Amino acid sequence: MADNERIPTVIADEAHIVYKIHQAGSVSSSPLASFKRLTTRAKNANIREVHAVKGVSFVAYKGEAIGLIGTNGSGKSTLLRAVAGLLPVSSGAIYAAGQPSLLGVNAALMNELPGDRNVELGCLAMGMSPAEVQAKRDAIIEFSGINDKGDFSSLPMRTYSSGMSARLRFSIAAAKKHDVLLIDEALATGDAKFRKRSEARVRELRQEAGTVFLVSHSEQSIRDTCERCIWLEAGVIRADGPTGEVMKEYEAFSRR
Ligand SMILES: Nc1ncnc2c1ncn2[C@@H]1O[C@H](COP(=O)(O)OP(=O)(O)OP(=O)(O)O)[C@@H](O)[C@H]1O
């Protein structure tokens, strides 16, 4: 497809993301010290900054699945959270079509409620009608496989293993069509059988026209799911292109 026929879904333009960490309990965090800082415009010595993403630019298009790779702490999850609108950019901009959905291992479900209630609540929260929720509920539970070893869907989620909850979260989010679906390591959490099933679902979601971003340390997941790959290192894009080529560069870097 020619570039001018492709529809952009996410545009990052020189995006910078800085975490500000307040180190509490010090004298200079008193109201008087804060007032002095305001009047003198001095920086608070007790606020540490972590510049996690440094001037990242890219355009993602409809129908693409993009893998985000890089060593620990390189800024992958931070970038994903900013695309989802959960973190502000400190300069530059990130534009996204529709409401991107972040499907992470931390997606909020209620631990005290059983899995099937969480499926209902999760679907309602994603904007499905009650009738749609009823129609999809059993299929979502079936897809998650949480009942493979007994009737777990009627038990509180606190009784689930971390893999089981991650699978249920993935299944809920994957039940809806997304303009932009952001997946953070979710595929790596399930077992091999579930991973295959979820990869197939990611492929379907792509065909349903959305854009998928996948953060994973599993080379296989990225290779099987994404045709494009962005390699982030120390908050900077080191490579952006076809998965095979970017992976090769990344592997050479990792071997050093
Ligand atoms: N909530 C936070 N507050 C302050 N700093 C943070 C926070 N979350 C992440 N960071 C810092 O931002 C940088 C990027 O972290 P991030 O989690 O985005 O990396 P990552 O590439 O996803 O890492 P990993 O592969 O280990 O999951 C790191 O230096 C990290 O310490």
Ligand as a Chemical Component Dictionary entry (heavy atoms), coordinates in Angstrom:
data_LIG
# 
_chem_comp.id                   LIG 
_chem_comp.type                 NON-POLYMER 
_chem_comp.pdbx_formal_charge   0 
_chem_comp.three_letter_code    LIG 
# 
loop_
_chem_comp_atom.comp_id 
_chem_comp_atom.atom_id 
_chem_comp_atom.alt_atom_id 
_chem_comp_atom.type_symbol 
_chem_comp_atom.charge 
_chem_comp_atom.model_Cartn_x 
_chem_comp_atom.model_Cartn_y 
_chem_comp_atom.model_Cartn_z 
_chem_comp_atom.pdbx_ordinal 
LIG N1  N1  N 0 6.678  5.100  38.110 1  
LIG C1  C1  C 0 7.945  5.432  37.849 2  
LIG N2  N2  N 0 8.540  6.421  38.545 3  
LIG C2  C2  C 0 9.815  6.775  38.283 4  
LIG N3  N3  N 0 10.586 6.200  37.340 5  
LIG C3  C3  C 0 10.043 5.209  36.621 6  
LIG C4  C4  C 0 8.696  4.764  36.842 7  
LIG N4  N4  N 0 8.421  3.759  35.963 8  
LIG C5  C5  C 0 9.567  3.577  35.242 9  
LIG N5  N5  N 0 10.528 4.445  35.634 10 
LIG C6  C6  C 0 11.881 4.582  35.076 11 
LIG O1  O1  O 0 11.762 4.878  33.689 12 
LIG C7  C7  C 0 12.741 4.172  32.953 13 
LIG C8  C8  C 0 12.044 3.328  31.880 14 
LIG O2  O2  O 0 11.257 2.333  32.519 15 
LIG P1  P1  P 0 10.219 1.399  31.732 16 
LIG O3  O3  O 0 9.465  0.597  32.742 17 
LIG O4  O4  O 0 9.462  2.210  30.776 18 
LIG O5  O5  O 0 11.234 0.459  30.923 19 
LIG P2  P2  P 0 10.936 -0.895 30.119 20 
LIG O6  O6  O 0 11.737 -0.777 28.857 21 
LIG O7  O7  O 0 9.497  -1.157 29.997 22 
LIG O8  O8  O 0 11.652 -1.952 31.085 23 
LIG P3  P3  P 0 11.416 -3.542 31.303 24 
LIG O9  O9  O 0 11.873 -4.217 30.061 25 
LIG O10 O10 O 0 12.309 -3.828 32.459 26 
LIG O11 O11 O 0 9.958  -3.743 31.616 27 
LIG C9  C9  C 0 13.558 3.364  33.941 28 
LIG O12 O12 O 0 14.722 4.102  34.227 29 
LIG C10 C10 C 0 12.675 3.296  35.163 30 
LIG O13 O13 O 0 13.446 3.270  36.340 31 
# 
loop_
_chem_comp_bond.comp_id 
_chem_comp_bond.atom_id_1 
_chem_comp_bond.atom_id_2 
_chem_comp_bond.value_order 
_chem_comp_bond.pdbx_ordinal 
LIG N1  C1  SING 1  
LIG C1  N2  SING 2  
LIG C1  C4  DOUB 3  
LIG N2  C2  DOUB 4  
LIG C2  N3  SING 5  
LIG N3  C3  DOUB 6  
LIG C3  C4  SING 7  
LIG C3  N5  SING 8  
LIG C4  N4  SING 9  
LIG N4  C5  DOUB 10 
LIG C5  N5  SING 11 
LIG N5  C6  SING 12 
LIG C6  O1  SING 13 
LIG C6  C10 SING 14 
LIG O1  C7  SING 15 
LIG C7  C8  SING 16 
LIG C7  C9  SING 17 
LIG C8  O2  SING 18 
LIG O2  P1  SING 19 
LIG P1  O3  DOUB 20 
LIG P1  O4  SING 21 
LIG P1  O5  SING 22 
LIG O5  P2  SING 23 
LIG P2  O6  DOUB 24 
LIG P2  O7  SING 25 
LIG P2  O8  SING 26 
LIG O8  P3  SING 27 
LIG P3  O9  DOUB 28 
LIG P3  O10 SING 29 
LIG P3  O11 SING 30 
LIG C9  O12 SING 31 
LIG C9  C10 SING 32 
LIG C10 O13 SING 33 
# 
